[in-house]
Amino acid sequence: MIYALITLVVFLLMECVTWLTHKYVMHGFGWFLHEDHHEPGYPHVFEKNDAFFIVFAIPSMALFFLGTYTPQTYLFYIGLGILLYGIAYFLVHDVLIHQRFKWFKRTNNWYLKALRKAHKVHHKNMGKEDSQCFGMLFVPIKYFKEFL
């Protein structure tokens, strides 16, 4: 039970890590990697922005390894929380919002519609500065109101 709780807490904390990384790294010194993501109609299958996947995958893999081959089993479940958040991020951001894969084109769910709206507001500003809505799974309440 404690390991499930560790995994859940890490999953939830990853939203904070993602928000901070998005605002201060991707829209800061890492803009050179994130910039193509804000270009409309970017024609390639992969973006430079996809490199951030590695930034989050490396600690997760290291924690899986350490949690498997050392007595600190809880590290495995921290890595699992990061992995599960990464999967959720991929499904929400790349599949649902940007539709890089055409799996959920016609969703009518109020929560998913609010997520899409908040992300569209984020992309409304094409530049590095003055963006808003840096989170992924938790967005301001105002975006949910019109869909409830």
Secondary structure by P-SEA (a helix, b strand, c coil): caaaaaaaaaaaaaaaaaaaaaaccccccccccccccccccccccccccccaaaaaaaaaaaaaaaaaccccaaaaaaaaaaaaaaaaaaaacccccccccccccccccaaaaaaaaaaaaaaccccccccccccccccccccccccc
